[in-house]
């Protein structure tokens, strides 16, 4: 069993709440993060960490950020979002 730290960012506080979860595989921990995010409309983002390493984060917009080791994927997601903003005129 592996232990993960969830840092839950909300609209109420600049400091994220810390919750610990245990799971045996990545799919289970991703599902637990999705549940944690959906528990309240005030929850904006859940960062999932194992020890001090960011595993992934997921936000209200459906964007799931991987760890920095997958920086190419993150850059592609950022480029995609930037392109959408340019098109919308924001």
N, C-alpha and C positions, 0 to 999 in steps of 0.2 A: 504494500500500500504506500502510495506517495502522498506527501502533504503539499498543498498549494496555498498560497496567500492570494486572496482577492482584495484588491484595492478598489472600492466602489465609490465613484465620483457622483455627487448629487448636486442638485440646484440649491440645496440648503447650506452647504458648507464648502469652504475652499480646501478643507482637509478631507481626504478620502477616508471612508470607513474601512476598517480591516476585518476581514472574515477569513477563517481557515477552513479549507475543505480537503477531504481525503478521497482519492480515487485510484483505481488500478490502471486506467488507460487514458489516452488523450481524448478519445471520443466522450468518455464520461465526464471529464473535467470541462470540456467545451459545453456540454449540455448543462452542467451545473452553473456555468458562467451565464449562459443564456437565460436560465431560470432566475438567477440573481438579478440580472438586468431587467427582466420583465416584472419583477415583484412590485415595482412602484414606478409611476410616471416621472417621479423626481430623479430617478437614477439615469445618468447620462452615459456612463462608461464604466466598464469593469476591466481592470488590468489583472492578468493572471500571472503570478510569479511562482517559480519553484526555487527555493533558497533565494539567492539575490538575482536570478536570471529571469528576464521577462520572457514568458512563453508566448503569450499573445494578449491582445486586448480586443474588446468588442464594444461598439457604441450603438446608440439608438438609431443611427442611420443605416444600420446593417453592415457597417464596415468592420471587418475583422482584421486587425493588424497583427502580423506575425512578429516574431522576435527580430531584433536587428540583424541577426545572422542571415535572414532572408531579405536583406536591404533592397535587392533588385525588385522584389515583389512590392515592397512598400513604396518605392519610387514610382513604380508603374501605377499604383493606386493613387498616389498624390498627383501624378501627371493627369490621370483621368479626372479627378475632382477639379483640378485647376482648369482643365479644358471645359468642363461643364459650367464652371463659374464664368469663364470668358464668353461662352455662348449665351448665357442668360443675362449678361450685361452687369453682373454684380461686381 
